[in-house]
């Protein structure tokens, strides 16, 4: 997954969601069996590599929806966002504040969302 951290356990997912109270989380749901996921994955990597100063404001995690289906289902249930793949969720303080799917996942859309929601969290 090109260096993006893969979430493979309930504990990792819980920790990432808890950390969203301190640093916004971009949670990407990827399907290895979906052509749109391959395009979205390129878009996310492009965002991270082209805009490192913006991307560094976020924790980033990947759930592989085929290999970690139970985690993908948990995200949909707990966060109240119906599953699609590919899908990216921007989570602040445990709540989804923005999400996109399919062709909407690209470096331009991620940059826009980051500018809106990537400001430091205040208590």
TIRO-2110 file (N, C-alpha, C; in Angstrom, 1 decimal):
// TIRO-2110
0.8, -1.2, 0.0, N, 1, A
0.0, 0.0, 0.0, CA, 1, A
0.9, 1.3, 0.0, C, 1, A
2.0, 1.2, -0.6, N, 2, A
2.9, 2.3, -0.8, CA, 2, A
3.2, 3.1, 0.5, C, 2, A
3.4, 2.5, 1.6, N, 3, A
3.9, 3.2, 2.8, CA, 3, A
2.7, 3.7, 3.6, C, 3, A
1.5, 3.6, 3.2, N, 4, A
0.4, 4.1, 4.0, CA, 4, A
0.1, 3.0, 5.1, C, 4, A
0.0, 3.4, 6.4, N, 5, A
-0.2, 2.4, 7.4, CA, 5, A
-1.5, 1.6, 7.3, C, 5, A
-1.4, 0.3, 7.3, N, 6, A
-2.6, -0.6, 7.2, CA, 6, A
-3.0, -0.9, 8.6, C, 6, A
-4.3, -0.8, 8.8, N, 7, A
-5.0, -1.1, 10.1, CA, 7, A
-5.5, -2.6, 10.0, C, 7, A
-5.0, -3.4, 10.8, N, 8, A
-5.3, -4.9, 10.7, CA, 8, A
-6.0, -5.5, 12.0, C, 8, A
-6.2, -4.6, 13.0, N, 9, A
-6.8, -5.2, 14.2, CA, 9, A
-7.7, -4.2, 14.8, C, 9, A
-8.6, -4.7, 15.7, N, 10, A
-9.5, -3.9, 16.4, CA, 10, A
-8.8, -2.9, 17.3, C, 10, A
-7.7, -3.3, 17.9, N, 11, A
-6.9, -2.5, 18.8, CA, 11, A
-6.3, -1.3, 18.0, C, 11, A
-5.8, -1.6, 16.8, N, 12, A
-5.2, -0.5, 16.0, CA, 12, A
-6.3, 0.5, 15.6, C, 12, A
-7.4, 0.0, 15.2, N, 13, A
-8.5, 0.9, 14.8, CA, 13, A
-9.0, 1.7, 16.0, C, 13, A
-9.2, 1.1, 17.1, N, 14, A
-9.6, 1.9, 18.3, CA, 14, A
-8.6, 2.9, 18.6, C, 14, A
-7.3, 2.6, 18.6, N, 15, A
-6.2, 3.6, 18.9, CA, 15, A
-6.3, 4.8, 17.9, C, 15, A
-6.5, 4.5, 16.6, N, 16, A
-6.5, 5.5, 15.6, CA, 16, A
-7.7, 6.4, 15.8, C, 16, A
-8.9, 5.8, 16.1, N, 17, A
-10.1, 6.6, 16.3, CA, 17, A
-9.9, 7.5, 17.6, C, 17, A
-9.3, 7.0, 18.6, N, 18, A
-9.0, 7.8, 19.8, CA, 18, A
-8.1, 8.9, 19.5, C, 18, A
-7.1, 8.7, 18.7, N, 19, A
-6.1, 9.7, 18.4, CA, 19, A
-6.7, 10.8, 17.6, C, 19, A
-7.9, 10.6, 17.0, N, 20, A
-8.5, 11.6, 16.2, CA, 20, A
-9.0, 12.8, 17.1, C, 20, A
-8.9, 12.6, 18.4, N, 21, A
-9.2, 13.7, 19.3, CA, 21, A
-8.1, 14.7, 19.3, C, 21, A
-6.9, 14.2, 18.9, N, 22, A
-5.7, 15.1, 19.0, CA, 22, A
-5.2, 15.5, 17.6, C, 22, A
-5.4, 14.6, 16.6, N, 23, A
-5.0, 14.9, 15.2, CA, 23, A
-6.0, 14.3, 14.3, C, 23, A
-6.5, 15.1, 13.3, N, 24, A
-7.5, 14.5, 12.4, CA, 24, A
-7.0, 13.3, 11.7, C, 24, A
-7.9, 12.4, 11.4, N, 25, A
-7.6, 11.1, 10.8, CA, 25, A
-8.2, 11.0, 9.4, C, 25, A
-7.4, 10.6, 8.4, N, 26, A
-7.9, 10.3, 7.1, CA, 26, A
-7.8, 8.7, 7.1, C, 26, A
-9.0, 8.1, 7.0, N, 27, A
-9.2, 6.7, 7.0, CA, 27, A
-9.7, 6.3, 5.7, C, 27, A
-8.8, 5.5, 5.0, N, 28, A
-9.1, 5.1, 3.6, CA, 28, A
-9.4, 3.6, 3.6, C, 28, A
-10.6, 3.3, 3.0, N, 29, A
-11.1, 2.0, 2.8, CA, 29, A
-10.8, 1.5, 1.4, C, 29, A
-9.9, 0.5, 1.2, N, 30, A
-9.4, 0.1, -0.1, CA, 30, A
-9.8, -1.3, -0.4, C, 30, A
-10.2, -1.5, -1.6, N, 31, A
-10.5, -2.9, -2.1, CA, 31, A
-9.5, -3.3, -3.2, C, 31, A
-8.8, -4.4, -2.9, N, 32, A
-7.8, -4.9, -3.9, CA, 32, A
-8.5, -5.4, -5.2, C, 32, A
-9.8, -5.6, -5.1, N, 33, A
-10.6, -6.2, -6.2, CA, 33, A
-11.3, -5.1, -7.0, C, 33, A
-11.0, -3.8, -6.8, N, 34, A
-11.7, -2.7, -7.4, CA, 34, A
-10.8, -1.8, -8.2, C, 34, A
-11.1, -1.6, -9.4, N, 35, A
-10.3, -0.7, -10.2, CA, 35, A
-10.3, 0.8, -9.7, C, 35, A
-11.5, 1.2, -9.2, N, 36, A
-11.6, 2.5, -8.7, CA, 36, A
-10.7, 2.7, -7.4, C, 36, A
-10.5, 1.7, -6.7, N, 37, A
-9.7, 1.7, -5.5, CA, 37, A
-8.2, 2.0, -5.9, C, 37, A
-7.8, 1.4, -7.0, N, 38, A
-6.4, 1.6, -7.5, CA, 38, A
-6.2, 3.0, -7.9, C, 38, A
-7.2, 3.6, -8.5, N, 39, A
-7.1, 5.0, -8.9, CA, 39, A
-7.1, 5.9, -7.7, C, 39, A
-8.0, 5.6, -6.7, N, 40, A
-8.1, 6.4, -5.5, CA, 40, A
-6.8, 6.3, -4.7, C, 40, A
-6.2, 5.1, -4.7, N, 41, A
-5.0, 4.9, -4.0, CA, 41, A
-3.9, 5.8, -4.5, C, 41, A
-3.8, 5.9, -5.9, N, 42, A
-2.9, 6.8, -6.5, CA, 42, A
-3.1, 8.3, -6.1, C, 42, A
-4.4, 8.6, -6.1, N, 43, A
-4.8, 10.0, -5.7, CA, 43, A
-4.3, 10.3, -4.3, C, 43, A
-4.5, 9.4, -3.3, N, 44, A
-4.1, 9.6, -2.0, CA, 44, A
-2.6, 9.8, -1.9, C, 44, A
-1.9, 8.9, -2.5, N, 45, A
-0.4, 9.0, -2.5, CA, 45, A
0.1, 10.3, -3.2, C, 45, A
-0.6, 10.7, -4.2, N, 46, A
-0.3, 12.0, -4.9, CA, 46, A
-0.5, 13.1, -3.9, C, 46, A
-1.6, 13.1, -3.1, N, 47, A
-1.8, 14.1, -2.1, CA, 47, A
-0.7, 14.1, -1.1, C, 47, A
-0.3, 13.0, -0.6, N, 48, A
0.7, 12.9, 0.5, CA, 48, A
2.0, 13.3, 0.0, C, 48, A
2.4, 13.0, -1.2, N, 49, A
3.7, 13.3, -1.8, CA, 49, A
3.8, 14.8, -2.3, C, 49, A
2.7, 15.2, -2.9, N, 50, A
2.7, 16.6, -3.5, CA, 50, A
2.5, 17.7, -2.4, C, 50, A
1.7, 17.4, -1.4, N, 51, A
1.4, 18.4, -0.4, CA, 51, A
1.8, 17.8, 1.0, C, 51, A
3.1, 17.5, 1.2, N, 52, A
3.5, 16.9, 2.5, CA, 52, A
3.2, 17.8, 3.7, C, 52, A
3.3, 19.1, 3.6, N, 53, A
3.1, 20.0, 4.7, CA, 53, A
1.6, 20.0, 5.1, C, 53, A
0.7, 19.8, 4.2, N, 54, A
-0.7, 19.7, 4.5, CA, 54, A
-1.0, 18.2, 5.0, C, 54, A
-0.5, 17.2, 4.3, N, 55, A
-0.8, 15.8, 4.7, CA, 55, A
-0.3, 15.5, 6.1, C, 55, A
0.8, 16.2, 6.5, N, 56, A
1.4, 15.9, 7.8, CA, 56, A
0.5, 16.4, 9.0, C, 56, A
-0.6, 17.1, 8.7, N, 57, A
-1.5, 17.5, 9.7, CA, 57, A
-2.5, 16.4, 10.1, C, 57, A
-2.4, 15.3, 9.4, N, 58, A
-3.3, 14.2, 9.6, CA, 58, A
-2.6, 12.9, 9.9, C, 58, A
-3.3, 12.1, 10.7, N, 59, A
-2.9, 10.7, 10.8, CA, 59, A
-3.6, 10.0, 9.6, C, 59, A
-3.0, 9.0, 9.1, N, 60, A
-3.6, 8.3, 7.9, CA, 60, A
-3.5, 6.8, 8.2, C, 60, A
-4.6, 6.2, 7.9, N, 61, A
-4.7, 4.7, 8.0, CA, 61, A
-5.5, 4.1, 6.9, C, 61, A
-5.2, 2.9, 6.6, N, 62, A
-5.9, 2.1, 5.5, CA, 62, A
-6.5, 0.9, 6.0, C, 62, A
-7.8, 0.7, 5.7, N, 63, A
-8.4, -0.6, 5.9, CA, 63, A
-8.6, -1.3, 4.6, C, 63, A
-8.1, -2.5, 4.5, N, 64, A
-8.3, -3.3, 3.2, CA, 64, A
-9.6, -4.0, 3.4, C, 64, A
-10.6, -3.6, 2.6, N, 65, A
-12.0, -4.1, 2.9, CA, 65, A
-12.2, -5.6, 2.7, C, 65, A
-11.4, -6.2, 1.8, N, 66, A
-11.5, -7.6, 1.6, CA, 66, A
-10.8, -8.4, 2.8, C, 66, A
-9.6, -8.0, 3.0, N, 67, A
-8.8, -8.7, 4.1, CA, 67, A
-9.3, -8.4, 5.5, C, 67, A
-9.7, -7.2, 5.7, N, 68, A
-10.2, -6.8, 7.1, CA, 68, A
-11.6, -6.4, 7.0, C, 68, A
-12.5, -7.3, 6.5, N, 69, A
-13.9, -6.9, 6.3, CA, 69, A
-14.6, -6.6, 7.6, C, 69, A
-14.2, -7.3, 8.7, N, 70, A
-14.9, -7.0, 10.0, CA, 70, A
-14.5, -5.5, 10.5, C, 70, A
-13.3, -5.1, 10.2, N, 71, A
-13.0, -3.7, 10.5, CA, 71, A
-13.7, -2.7, 9.7, C, 71, A
-13.9, -3.0, 8.4, N, 72, A
-14.6, -2.1, 7.5, CA, 72, A
-16.1, -2.0, 8.0, C, 72, A
-16.7, -3.2, 8.3, N, 73, A
-18.0, -3.2, 8.8, CA, 73, A
-18.1, -2.4, 10.1, C, 73, A
-17.2, -2.5, 11.0, N, 74, A
-17.2, -1.8, 12.3, CA, 74, A
-17.2, -0.3, 12.0, C, 74, A
-16.3, 0.2, 11.1, N, 75, A
-16.3, 1.6, 10.8, CA, 75, A
-17.6, 2.1, 10.3, C, 75, A
-18.2, 1.4, 9.4, N, 76, A
-19.5, 1.8, 8.9, CA, 76, A
-20.6, 1.9, 10.0, C, 76, A
-20.6, 0.9, 10.9, N, 77, A
-21.5, 0.8, 12.0, CA, 77, A
-21.3, 1.9, 13.0, C, 77, A
-20.1, 2.0, 13.5, N, 78, A
-19.8, 3.0, 14.5, CA, 78, A
-19.8, 4.4, 14.1, C, 78, A
-19.4, 4.7, 12.9, N, 79, A
-19.4, 6.1, 12.4, CA, 79, A
-20.6, 6.5, 11.6, C, 79, A
-21.5, 5.5, 11.3, N, 80, A
-22.7, 5.9, 10.6, CA, 80, A
-22.6, 6.3, 9.2, C, 80, A
-21.6, 5.9, 8.5, N, 81, A
-21.4, 6.2, 7.1, CA, 81, A
-21.5, 4.9, 6.3, C, 81, A
-22.5, 4.7, 5.5, N, 82, A
-22.6, 3.5, 4.7, CA, 82, A
-21.4, 3.2, 3.9, C, 82, A
-21.0, 1.9, 3.8, N, 83, A
-19.8, 1.5, 3.1, CA, 83, A
-19.9, 1.6, 1.6, C, 83, A
-18.9, 2.2, 1.0, N, 84, A
-18.6, 2.1, -0.4, CA, 84, A
-17.1, 1.8, -0.5, C, 84, A
-16.6, 1.3, -1.6, N, 85, A
-15.2, 1.2, -1.8, CA, 85, A
-14.9, 1.6, -3.2, C, 85, A
-13.9, 2.4, -3.4, N, 86, A
-13.1, 3.0, -2.3, CA, 86, A
-13.8, 4.1, -1.6, C, 86, A
-13.3, 4.4, -0.4, N, 87, A
-14.0, 5.4, 0.5, CA, 87, A
-12.9, 6.0, 1.4, C, 87, A
-13.0, 7.3, 1.6, N, 88, A
-12.1, 8.0, 2.5, CA, 88, A
-13.0, 8.8, 3.5, C, 88, A
-12.6, 8.7, 4.8, N, 89, A
-13.3, 9.4, 5.8, CA, 89, A
-12.4, 10.3, 6.5, C, 89, A
-12.8, 11.5, 6.7, N, 90, A
-12.0, 12.5, 7.5, CA, 90, A
-12.6, 12.5, 8.9, C, 90, A
-11.9, 12.1, 9.9, N, 91, A
-12.5, 12.0, 11.3, CA, 91, A
-11.8, 12.9, 12.2, C, 91, A
-12.6, 13.7, 12.9, N, 92, A
-12.1, 14.6, 14.0, CA, 92, A
-12.8, 14.3, 15.2, C, 92, A
-12.1, 14.1, 16.3, N, 93, A
-12.7, 13.8, 17.6, CA, 93, A
-13.7, 12.7, 17.5, C, 93, A
-13.4, 11.6, 16.8, N, 94, A
-14.2, 10.4, 16.7, CA, 94, A
-15.4, 10.6, 15.8, C, 94, A
-15.6, 11.7, 15.1, N, 95, A
-16.8, 11.9, 14.2, CA, 95, A
-16.3, 12.2, 12.8, C, 95, A
-17.1, 11.7, 11.8, N, 96, A
-16.8, 11.9, 10.4, CA, 96, A
-17.3, 13.3, 10.1, C, 96, A
-16.3, 14.2, 9.6, N, 97, A
-16.7, 15.5, 9.2, CA, 97, A
-16.7, 15.7, 7.7, C, 97, A
-16.2, 14.7, 7.0, N, 98, A
-16.2, 14.8, 5.5, CA, 98, A
-15.9, 13.4, 5.1, C, 98, A
-16.5, 13.0, 3.9, N, 99, A
-16.1, 11.7, 3.3, CA, 99, A
-16.4, 11.8, 1.8, C, 99, A
-15.7, 10.9, 1.1, N, 100, A
-15.8, 10.8, -0.3, CA, 100, A
-15.6, 9.4, -0.8, C, 100, A
-16.1, 9.1, -1.9, N, 101, A
-16.0, 7.8, -2.5, CA, 101, A
-15.7, 7.8, -4.0, C, 101, A
-15.2, 6.7, -4.5, N, 102, A
-15.0, 6.5, -5.9, CA, 102, A
-14.1, 7.6, -6.5, C, 102, A
-14.6, 8.2, -7.6, N, 103, A
-13.8, 9.2, -8.3, CA, 103, A
-13.6, 10.5, -7.6, C, 103, A
-14.3, 10.7, -6.5, N, 104, A
-14.2, 11.9, -5.7, CA, 104, A
-12.9, 11.9, -4.8, C, 104, A
-12.2, 10.7, -4.8, N, 105, A
-11.0, 10.6, -4.0, CA, 105, A
-9.8, 10.9, -5.0, C, 105, A
-9.4, 12.1, -4.8, N, 106, A
-8.2, 12.6, -5.6, CA, 106, A
-7.5, 13.7, -4.9, C, 106, A
-6.3, 14.0, -5.3, N, 107, A
-5.5, 14.9, -4.5, CA, 107, A
-6.1, 16.3, -4.4, C, 107, A
-6.9, 16.8, -5.4, N, 108, A
-7.5, 18.1, -5.3, CA, 108, A
-8.6, 18.1, -4.2, C, 108, A
-9.4, 17.1, -4.2, N, 109, A
-10.5, 17.0, -3.2, CA, 109, A
-9.9, 16.8, -1.8, C, 109, A
-8.9, 16.0, -1.7, N, 110, A
-8.2, 15.8, -0.4, CA, 110, A
-7.6, 17.1, 0.1, C, 110, A
-7.0, 17.9, -0.8, N, 111, A
-6.4, 19.2, -0.4, CA, 111, A
-7.5, 20.1, 0.0, C, 111, A
-8.6, 20.2, -0.7, N, 112, A
-9.7, 21.1, -0.2, CA, 112, A
-10.2, 20.7, 1.2, C, 112, A
-10.5, 19.4, 1.3, N, 113, A
-11.0, 18.9, 2.6, CA, 113, A
-9.9, 19.2, 3.7, C, 113, A
-8.7, 19.0, 3.4, N, 114, A
-7.6, 19.2, 4.4, CA, 114, A
-7.6, 20.7, 4.8, C, 114, A
-7.8, 21.6, 3.9, N, 115, A
-7.7, 23.0, 4.2, CA, 115, A
-8.9, 23.4, 5.1, C, 115, A
-10.1, 22.7, 4.9, N, 116, A
-11.3, 23.0, 5.7, CA, 116, A
-11.2, 22.4, 7.1, C, 116, A
-10.7, 21.2, 7.2, N, 117, A
-10.8, 20.4, 8.4, CA, 117, A
-9.5, 20.0, 9.0, C, 117, A
-8.4, 20.4, 8.4, N, 118, A
-7.1, 20.0, 8.9, CA, 118, A
-6.4, 21.0, 9.9, C, 118, A
-7.2, 21.9, 10.4, N, 119, A
-6.6, 22.9, 11.4, CA, 119, A
-6.4, 22.2, 12.7, C, 119, A
-5.5, 22.8, 13.5, N, 120, A
-5.3, 22.1, 14.8, CA, 120, A
-6.6, 22.1, 15.7, C, 120, A
-6.7, 21.0, 16.4, N, 121, A
-7.8, 20.8, 17.3, CA, 121, A
-7.6, 21.5, 18.6, C, 121, A
-8.7, 22.2, 19.0, N, 122, A
-8.6, 22.9, 20.2, CA, 122, A
-9.6, 22.3, 21.2, C, 122, A
-9.2, 22.3, 22.5, N, 123, A
-10.0, 21.7, 23.5, CA, 123, A
-11.0, 22.6, 24.0, C, 123, A
END
